[in-house]
Amino acid sequence: MDGQHNAGAGPEAAGLPARRLAWGIVADLLGKNRGTALEDAMEPVVHRAALPPQDAGLARAIASTTFRHLGVIFNALDQSLAKGLPEDQPGLVALLATGAAQILYLNVQDHAAVDLAVRLAKAEPGMQHLGGLTNAVLRRIARERDAIRQEGDAEPLRLNTPGWLAQRWIKAYGEETARAIAAAHARGAGLDLTLRPGAALPDGLDGRRLPSGLSLRLDDARTPVPELPGFQDGAWWVQDAAAALPAHLLGVQAGERVADLCAAPGGKTAQLAASGATVLAVDRSAPRLRRLEANLARLGLSAEVKAMDALALPEDRPFDAVLLDAPCSATGTVRRHPDVAWAKRESDLPRLTALQARLLDKAARLTRPGGRLVYCTCSLEPAEGEVQAETFLKRQPDFVRRPITPEEVGDPALVTPSGDLRTLPSHWPDEGRGGLDGFFAVRLERRGA
């Protein structure tokens, strides 16, 4: 299940290497490497397999589609197997899931999905005897495709959302909104671009301006990003429309010293640098910072970049403004990263909220008197957002909230009664493909000047 085959085995059937690779990745992330991000697991395997671009794209599509609809797929497979899903056979479960994802949700001929899954089973040590079972189950999925999809579309919260997340979203937002969030996750996300301030909209870049005024949502997201008009000219960068709001709310002015903590992948760094500020971008991940630096170079922007733990930053020269996009459960990004819903556990939250509190206190010490601090997370969990903000204000009396106004974000629905930012995947449903990443942000000011 590693996406490769013996060089002397002769040519394989078209599409087989891509399906083997997707199968192996899904099995890995559902098993021993649960918690690893799909894109982080996928890239090195695709690179080692040296697949042609078309096959690499198919492998990515199969894996991401499997996770996007995993609950619906598991429910259908469970009903198709006499004894239910065999938890002691993760390889079989992943093979059936990736086969079902192709039949139910991808533009793949049924016979190709079934035949190649059977071939994979028969070629895998210890699974040769499961070819018949694989064939029977996937053929049943194909026969019942319409009913399976209709049920999944009607009940995305019940069928396609881990139970612990569904319960927490119902408690936080109400059942109707929780259902809308789950439906947005099943639809996926389009491609949003943050436009460089003052840059003209490149000719041929077709999309719609979003209510925030910061972002363009493309009408057609199928063109490779480097081939889009304006890419080489640095006129924009890829960034979800919700992710573009926190740096905007910091209100950075030219000449100010700004710290961007936990900065990768760098969209917010680009926003801050484009304002004319002197920016320090800090992140623990050196590989992700290399991508950040490459993006800044393309955009013709500059920032000081440090690969280090933000908690270790010197505090002798406080900043005019600090942006902290803290590590979190990332449950607000399921539209773009469907594996997140299945990789995270409720037991992760205490560790994450404790880290966020430590980083917030560090960010406070890095903010000069009279300076601003924006704390944000791409999480739907109030414990990582609203609750974190309130507890910070109680233990840091030097800081006060600077409420966000609807005019700053383009929609009063994105502003909480306390004056904080809260975006949901169900917001802006009529804008292009619809939806936003789930984000929370609070804007704070340190007393004194």
Buried (B, 14 or more C-beta within 10 A) or exposed (E): BEBBBEEEEEEEEEBBBBBBBBBBBBBBBBEEEEEBBBEEBBEEBBEEBEBEEEBBBBBBBBBBBBBBBBBBBBBBBEEBBEEEBBEEBBBBBBBBBBBBBBBBBEEBEBEBBBBBBBBBBBBBEEBEEBBEBBBBBBBBBBEBBEEBBEBBBEBBBBBBBBEEBBEBBBEBBEEEBBBBBBBBBBBBBBBBBBBBEEBEBBEEBEBEBBBBEBBBBBEEBEBEEEEBBBBEBBBBBBBBBBBBBBBBBBBBEEEBBBBBBBBBBBBBBBBBBBBEBBBBBBBBBEEBBEEBBEBBEBBEBEBEBBBEBBBEBEEEEBBBBBBBBBBBBBBBBBBBBBBBBBBBEBEEBEEBBEBBBEBBBBBBEBBBEEBBBBBBBBBBBBBBBBEBBBBBBEEBEEBEBBBBEEEBBBBEEBBBEBEBBBBBBBBBBEBBBBBBBBBBBBBBBBEEE
